[in-house]
Amino acid sequence: MPETTHVDYSTKIPNNVGLMDDQRVLKALEQWHPGYIDWWNTMGPDGFQTSDVYLRTAVSIDPKGWAKFDYVKMPEYRWGILLAPRMEGRQVNFGAHKGEAAWQEVPGEYRAMLRRLIVVQGDTEPASVEQQRFLGKTAPSLYDMRNLFQVNVEEGRHLWAMVYLLQKHFGRDGREEAGELLNRRSGDADKPRMLGAFNEETPDWLSFFMFTFFTDRDGKMQLESLAQSGFDPLSRTCRFMLTEEAHHMFVGETGVSRTAEATCAAMKAAGIEDPYDINAVRKLGVIDLPTMQKKANLHFSLSLDLFGSEVSTNAANYYNSGVKGRFQETRIEDDHVLTSDTYPVSKLVSGQIKMVDEPALTAINMRLRDDYVADCNKGVERWNKAIEKTGINFRFKLPHVAFHRHIGEFQNVKASPDGQVLSEAEWAKKRDAWLPSKADGDFIQSLMQPCWERGKFSSWIAPPKVGVDNKGGDFEYVKIHQG
């Protein structure tokens, strides 16, 4: 099949996988396309479908220059199928098939397993668009609005990436699954999205920034693991998606940082030293740091649940079969088979949280989650350095992994952010000190007033250090024609 680093825009579906020479898949995708556009128009950014947005579109998969910036209306964005270049001689790098040539077709015995992984990953992409569909209406600047819409169209393209794999490699089952990806809805009582965190509301911009920092980082870890897959088309798909995921995490990390920066600057100007003087800080029209910590607690704990159970035979089977590896598998110094290795897992033992050695194969999820926590900590440390520079005495901290969990070893445990096991009564008494209360939500909502004037930003968030595509601070990132 002809493949190129450049993207073919001659079909309705831009691609670099030679769709013109694969009429069966091209036809299937063209039949899926109207349903996708209908979903986008009904569930995508509400009220901005006719606006011109300064978006980047992939014109090549060459890492040196794959993005072209221009104004485009979101329903006219050129979604399509982009795979990273094929690596000649690539092998399965782990599990029972280690050393074999990577598979270009789905091995029959792993068909159901691979389909499930692709469907679950695919389901998260439209879910986050649905969760964020009303945020444009309260955007704190045109710059932030544009970033939101860029994240949204790329999540849409990631859905296309998974649907291509389903349509090309899974026949009728794949076509049915592709249809179902457009039928489920985030938070719907009858047809919810598959994973819990993707059925939560994203009610405000601080939630959006926390989501893109924490939950998109889970996405990064999952994509990195799938990029190790012995099924080469899945690996190549995920490797390209990772180039876009980095931007989503950047939006989250800088969004939280800019929110904290605005808070610290307002406190300094007003002569307020104590970050815990919440009422005084809120009167300045900014979000107090302890409430930001509560939001971080919530989104971190929801994102930890996305890793599944710490000890998992499913994860062991994925690994042993060669379909899903570990984070940066090829850089790990072990035998990549793990039949005799162990890995420490946090568990509740006799009322105390302890580390227990488990077989490394069944502890794959735990290892990936540990890599995730380490990655989160690096970003949190950057937030803290920025606060430190202002002289305000406050540090963000990730809560203990047992805190506020609904899946895995700690799902029936009540624990404080520092890992103390609590009674139900103790938890109920302290809950609002650790997680956003209704009053916190109402306060944040009161700040969510749109600020759409060129070069202007809401009081609660600082401007970015640099704009998008080297544009100045007063660039018109979105030309709003509401419809």
Secondary structure, DSSP 8 states (H G I E B T S, - for coil): ----SB-B-SSSS-BSS-GGG-HHHHHHHHHHHHHHHHHHHHHSSTT-TTSEEEEEEESB--TTS-EEEEEEEGGGS---B------TT-B--SGGGTTSB-BSS--GGGHHHHHHHHHHHHHHHHHHHHHTTTGGGG-SSHHHHHHHHHHHHHHHHHHHHHHHHHHHHSHHHHHHHHHHHTT--TT-SSS--SSGGGGS---SHHHHHHIIIIIHHHHHHHHHHHTT-SBHHHHHHHHHHHHHHHHHHHHHHHHHHHHHHHHHHHHHHHT---TT-HHHHHTTTS--HHHHHHHHHHHHHHHHHTT--SS-HHHHHHHHHTSS--TTGGGS-S-SS-TT-EEEEEEEETTEEEEEEEETTTTHHHHHHHHHHHHHHHHHHHHHHHHHHHT---------TTTT--SSTTTT--B-TT--B--HHHHHHHHHHHS--HHHHHHHHHH-----STT---TTS---SS-GGG--TT---EE----
